[in-house]
C-alpha cells in the first residue's frame, strides 16, 4: 500500500489501524509504534505481552541517526549456573516461572515514547485499554492456539483459565479486565505526576517497576509451578530486580551492501548474523543469479550456515562478554570464510570461524538421532509460541521497527492482578560458564528478536522485521536481497518482495529449548519449482517441504526522502498481519 501520509504494518489488522490513526491525528512513527505495540499485548497474547521484551530500532529524522532500544531484560540477581545445576537441570525450561528475565517491554515502549514520540502515554495506550475492556472479536489464528493450551489452563493454571476459557467461538468477544485495569493504573500514575510529558511517562513506567505491579509478580512467582522438567519450580524475580532495571538506548551495528546500509542490534541479539551474512554474500556474484534458482539458494544457504555458526560460538551480552564484532563484520574475515563454501555440495558441519562449537553439537540426547524431517503442517506451525512485529514510517522520515515477544500465555500462568504472565527468555542462556552467552545475574540472554532498518541504495528508509525465532534474519534477508538486487529502472515493491517464496536453514542449534539442531535440513515453501528443489537435494540439502505460505509474517514500511509515497506491506501468511498507508 502507498500513500503520502505515512505507513504502518502490524501483526494484527486492528493494531495496524490503531497505528494509522495515530499518524492520521498528527502523531509520528514512534507514537504509532507504541500504540500498535500496546494493542498487540491484547490482540496477540500468545505472541507477546507486558511480561516479555521488545527490541526496537528507530531512525530519528531530526538527527538523521539510527538508535537501538535494547528492550531485552536481564537475568534476575538470583539466576546463576550453579543454582540451576543444583536443581538437577541441564537446561533452563521453556515454560513455568524459572526462566523469567526482568520484563522489559513496558520500559522499552516508554523509552521510545519519551525520547522520540510526541504523545502522552495515556493517548497511545487508550486503544489497547479499549480492546481489553470492550473486547475484540476472536479470530482463527488465536483460537487455534488457545484450543491447544486450554486443557493446561483448566487443569493447572486457573488464573489463565479465568480469562481465556472457555475458548471463544470465532467472532465472539475476548476481554481481559485485569490487563485493562493495569493499563489504567499506568495512566493514573502519568496524570498524577505533573510536570513535563517526559516526566509523566517516566512516572508511569516507575509505577510498575517500583510499585505494586513488580511486587505482584514477585509474590506470584514464589508459588512453584510445574514445568517441562517434570518438577515444580518457583521463579527468581524479586521486586529489587524490577527496581534496579533500566533499559538503554544504544548505537546500532551496521554494514553496507551494494549501496545500502543495514542497521541491527548488538550481539545480545542475533541481528549481527544478518550483517555477517551480507558480508559473506558481498562479492559472491549472487546478485546476478536467479533468486529462486538452485545456484542462488545454495549459495545463500551455505553462507547463512557460516554466519549462524559464528552466532552460536561468539554472541552474547557485550556488557559481560568480549564479542569480536569488528572481526566478525570485517571484509577480510568474510573473504576467508566464503572460501569454505562448496558450490556443489551442502556442508553438514557447524563451522564457526572464531570461538568454540556449542557443547555436544548437534545437541541430541544420548542415543537419539538428529531430529528427523517431517512433513510440514500448518497446524504445527500455528501451534508454536512465537513473536509479533510492527513497523511505522511517517511523512517526516521517522521510521520504527519493533519485534515484540515473550510473556506468552501458553508458557506461563497469568499473574491475576495484572492479566499477563512473565516470560521464559532465559531458556536461551547457556549453562556453559565459558560461553559468551552463559547465564549470569544482570546479564541479557542472547535473543533471536531482530528488527531491522535499512537505507536503500535509492535513498529510501526501510523498517522491516518478522516473527520466527531463528528464522527471523533468514526471511528478512531474502526480502532485503530482493530489494537490493532489483533493477534500478524496475524496482521491486515491498508487497511483491514479501510474498515471494522463502527458504530457511535449520542446520544450527535452535535457540529454544531443547536446542536441537537439524543438520543439513532446509525448510522450503512448496511454491518453488520442483526441478529447483530436486537440484538442492542433489547437492545434499535435506528438504522439509512446507505448504506454500508457511514461513513467517514479514512486515515492512518505507519512507522516500525524494517525495515519493510512503509504502507499507505485510505478509498474507496466516491471514493475521495487515498494512495501512495513509493518503
Order of alpha helices (4+ residues) and beta strands (2+ residues): beta-beta-alpha-alpha-beta-beta-alpha-alpha-alpha-beta-alpha-alpha-beta-alpha-alpha-alpha-beta-beta-alpha-beta-beta-beta-alpha-alpha-alpha-alpha-alpha-beta-beta-beta-beta-alpha-alpha-beta-beta-alpha-beta-beta-beta-beta
